[in-house]
């Protein structure tokens, strides 16, 4: 069964550094998303992406964040100048229609 | 601010019983609703979607939707210890944005 994959599974970085989280969506899906979940809190929407552009972004998704589809398979989330409060699980998801399927997540720890 | 509310639990049921999980949402215009299961430390796993008023059954799971009351529920029949997880209610908004509730922790006791 096709699934969303994410790398790395765990990323540790120092405050102020840039990180790139990578995702390979399900191959025939056209819609891509990033969500995050701070430990003990709800899953929060960050951004949706379709046809090589952002469809919607939340107020969390400020200038510190960017997304890119650099080739036909990868979808990336870049976080510039990381802060302690960026520590969270970051989930990539993809969909063909309304149903979104999530990857296993990347645990980002900012020290 | 569009909200999705769930009782955080924990909800504890014996093995073989019916577990009933509830969710309310604030945006009356919402049309698409989902239940995800999340095991501790894992990602959300889609288990049910529902778009029309009434019941939708899939195996041991039944989703129920009442748009007039802005209420979605999930019933799990013949609950198993492997069903122990946090169940997340999610509502789809504009541009495919999912808004999640905080989740209900379900524990099924053998």
Interface residues (C-beta under 8 A of the other chain):
Chain A: X31 X33 X35 X41 X42 X43 X44 X45 X48 X50 X55 X56 X58 X89 X91 X95 X98 X99 X100 X101 X102 X103 X104 X105
Chain B: X32 X34 X36 X42 X43 X44 X45 X46 X49 X51 X88 X90 X92 X94 X95 X96 X97 X98 X99 X100 X101 X102 X103
